[in-house]
Amino acid sequence: MGERTKVLLITGAAGGIGRATVKYFSMQGWHVIGVDRQDFGADYPNKGLFIKSDISKPEDTKSIYEQVQNFSPVLDAVVNNAAIQVAKPLIETSVEEWDKVMSSNLRSVFLGAKLVYPLLKAAGGGAIVNVSSVHAVATSANIAAYAASKGGLLALTRAMAIEFAKDNIRVNAILPGAVDTPMLRAGLQRGHVGGKSVSKRLEDLASKTVIGRVGKPQEIASAICFLADNQQSSFMTGQALVVDGGATARLSTE
């Protein structure tokens, strides 16, 4: 009897990093379960499962759990990638907007952990990868709720790593910098830089990284795969891996 095919669950599967991750794991031979509030489209891997649902809503998690369990009684890895951004000054951010960011970016990981824990345990262990952001460690103006949610995710990553270690479940976070995704482009469009095109703003952003360009979604997907792989990152847990083209390595005063 051959080796069992590995199974991944990823939230925010229809976003830029989500799509690249679905494709990357699928090409590595994994079966991928994707969850997103948005439609993925017709090109979802045929050996996988797509669930259109909102992981940030407690009332939706039971249905997600049932569909996941029907597809596979075990999970080998989970990528908590679902996130939204509200870009506005803190004093103009409403309680509703703050709560929406927290429920999508942070509470969803807490709810998801309760959902996936028994399935990871049933596999004899596995990995959880929480997609945080460089905004957890160095941020900018007008993105306070997002930064706070991503910073909270680092603390939650450490807490989960400690609690889940006894069942051979590793929990790490990845902190992407500027990556060319619909979320990044939407953020650049909301900017108040008069007269500049989105592509010019992307160039300006690229020049501020050490490598001199923005990241590609598949570069984040391969780093996620490294953290999810129990061979490659077997002695890592509770850690924050920054993948940002060197942006946070440079002093802002330079």
C-alpha positions in Angstrom: 0.0 0.0 0.0 1.4 3.4 -1.0 1.9 6.4 1.1 -1.3 8.4 1.9 -1.7 11.7 0.0 -1.2 14.7 2.2 -4.1 17.1 2.8 -3.9 20.8 3.3 -6.6 23.3 4.5 -6.1 26.9 3.5 -8.4 29.9 4.3 -8.4 33.0 2.1 -7.9 30.6 -0.8 -9.2 33.0 -3.4 -6.8 35.8 -2.6 -3.4 36.5 -4.2 -1.3 34.5 -1.8 -4.1 32.0 -1.3 -4.4 31.1 -5.0 -0.6 30.7 -5.4 -0.5 28.5 -2.3 -3.4 26.3 -3.6 -1.5 25.9 -6.9 1.9 25.3 -5.2 0.7 22.5 -2.8 -1.4 20.9 -5.5 1.6 20.7 -7.8 3.5 19.1 -5.0 0.8 16.3 -5.0 -1.2 17.5 -2.0 -5.0 17.5 -1.9 -6.0 21.0 -1.1 -9.2 22.2 0.8 -9.8 25.9 0.2 -12.1 28.1 2.2 -13.0 31.7 1.1 -15.9 34.1 1.2 -15.3 34.8 -2.5 -15.7 32.4 -5.4 -12.5 30.8 -6.5 -13.6 30.2 -10.1 -13.5 27.1 -12.4 -9.8 26.4 -12.2 -9.8 25.0 -8.6 -7.7 21.7 -8.5 -10.0 18.8 -9.4 -8.7 16.6 -6.6 -9.3 19.2 -4.0 -12.4 20.8 -2.4 -13.5 24.4 -2.3 -15.8 25.6 0.4 -17.4 29.0 0.0 -17.9 30.2 3.6 -16.7 32.7 6.1 -14.3 31.3 8.7 -14.6 34.5 10.8 -18.2 33.7 11.6 -18.6 31.2 14.5 -22.0 30.0 13.0 -20.2 29.0 9.8 -17.5 26.9 11.3 -19.7 23.8 12.0 -20.6 23.6 8.3 -17.0 24.1 7.3 -15.8 21.4 9.7 -18.4 18.9 8.4 -17.4 19.4 4.8 -13.7 19.1 5.6 -14.3 15.9 7.6 -16.4 14.4 4.8 -13.5 15.1 2.4 -10.8 13.8 4.7 -10.7 12.4 8.2 -7.2 13.9 8.7 -5.3 17.0 7.9 -1.5 17.3 7.6 -1.2 21.1 7.4 -3.4 24.2 7.8 -2.6 27.7 6.4 -4.5 30.5 8.1 -4.4 33.1 5.3 -7.8 34.8 5.3 -7.4 38.6 5.9 -8.9 42.0 5.1 -7.5 45.4 5.3 -9.1 48.7 6.4 -6.8 51.6 5.3 -7.8 54.8 7.1 -6.6 56.9 10.1 -7.2 55.3 13.5 -9.4 58.1 14.7 -11.6 57.7 11.6 -11.9 53.8 12.0 -15.3 52.8 13.3 -15.9 50.1 15.9 -17.6 48.0 13.2 -14.5 48.3 10.9 -12.1 47.4 13.8 -14.2 44.4 14.7 -14.5 43.2 11.1 -10.7 43.3 10.7 -10.2 41.5 14.1 -12.8 38.8 13.3 -11.4 38.1 9.8 -7.7 38.3 10.6 -7.4 37.1 14.2 -10.6 35.5 15.5 -10.8 33.3 12.4 -7.4 31.7 13.4 -8.7 31.0 16.9 -12.0 29.5 15.6 -10.1 27.6 12.9 -7.7 26.1 15.4 -10.6 24.5 17.3 -11.9 23.1 14.0 -8.7 21.6 12.7 -7.0 20.5 15.9 -8.7 17.0 16.0 -8.0 16.4 12.3 -4.3 17.3 12.7 -4.1 15.1 15.8 -5.7 12.2 13.9 -2.9 12.5 11.3 -0.4 11.9 14.1 0.6 15.6 14.0 1.2 18.2 11.4 1.8 21.9 10.9 -0.2 25.2 11.2 1.1 28.2 9.3 -0.4 31.6 10.3 0.0 34.2 7.6 0.8 37.4 9.5 2.5 40.4 7.9 5.6 42.7 8.3 3.0 45.1 9.7 3.2 43.0 12.9 6.8 44.3 13.5 7.0 47.6 11.5 4.0 49.5 10.2 2.9 52.7 8.6 0.2 55.3 9.0 -3.5 54.5 8.4 -3.5 50.8 8.9 -3.7 50.4 12.7 -6.4 47.7 12.8 -4.6 45.5 10.3 -1.3 46.0 12.1 -2.8 45.2 15.5 -4.5 42.0 14.1 -1.3 40.8 12.6 0.7 41.5 15.7 -1.9 39.6 17.8 -1.5 36.7 15.4 2.2 36.4 16.4 1.3 36.1 20.0 -1.4 33.6 19.2 1.1 31.6 17.1 3.4 31.3 20.1 0.5 30.3 22.4 -0.8 27.7 19.9 2.8 26.3 19.5 3.1 25.7 23.2 -0.4 24.1 23.6 -0.2 21.9 20.5 3.3 20.6 20.8 2.2 17.6 22.9 0.3 16.3 19.8 3.2 16.8 17.4 1.6 19.9 15.8 4.0 22.7 15.0 2.7 26.3 14.7 4.7 29.0 12.9 3.9 32.4 11.3 5.0 33.8 8.0 5.3 37.6 7.6 5.1 38.6 4.0 6.3 42.1 3.0 5.1 43.8 -0.2 3.8 41.1 -2.5 2.0 41.8 -5.8 -1.5 40.8 -4.9 -5.0 42.3 -5.5 -4.9 43.4 -1.8 -1.6 45.3 -2.3 -2.9 47.0 -5.5 -6.1 48.0 -3.8 -4.1 49.5 -1.0 -2.0 51.5 -3.4 -5.1 52.8 -5.2 -6.4 54.1 -1.9 -3.2 56.0 -1.3 -3.2 59.8 -1.3 -0.2 60.1 -3.7 -1.6 62.6 -6.2 -1.3 61.8 -9.9 0.8 58.6 -9.6 -0.4 55.4 -11.4 -0.6 52.1 -9.5 2.4 50.8 -11.5 4.5 53.9 -10.5 3.5 53.4 -6.9 4.6 49.7 -7.2 7.9 50.9 -8.5 8.3 53.3 -5.6 7.5 50.5 -3.2 10.0 48.1 -4.9 12.8 50.6 -4.6 12.3 50.6 -0.8 13.1 46.9 -0.4 16.7 45.7 -0.2 16.2 43.3 -3.2 14.7 46.1 -5.2 11.4 44.6 -6.2 8.0 43.5 -4.7 7.5 39.8 -4.0 5.6 37.3 -6.1 2.7 35.3 -4.5 4.5 32.0 -5.4 7.5 33.1 -3.4 5.3 33.3 -0.3 3.7 30.0 -1.2 7.1 28.2 -1.3 8.0 29.6 2.1 4.6 28.5 3.5 5.4 25.0 2.1 8.7 25.0 3.9 7.0 25.7 7.2 4.2 23.1 6.5 6.7 20.4 5.6 7.6 18.2 8.6 10.9 17.3 7.1 12.2 20.7 6.1 11.2 22.7 9.2 10.8 19.9 11.8 12.6 21.7 14.6 10.7 25.0 14.2 7.7 26.0 16.2 6.3 29.3 17.6 8.5 31.3 15.2 8.0 34.2 12.8 9.6 33.9 9.4 9.9 37.3 7.6 9.8 37.1 3.8 10.0 40.8 2.7 12.8 41.3 0.3 14.9 42.7 3.1 12.5 45.7 3.7 12.5 45.4 7.6 16.3 44.9 7.6 16.9 48.5 6.5 16.7 51.5 8.9 14.0 53.9 8.0 16.5 56.7 8.6 18.9 55.5 6.1 
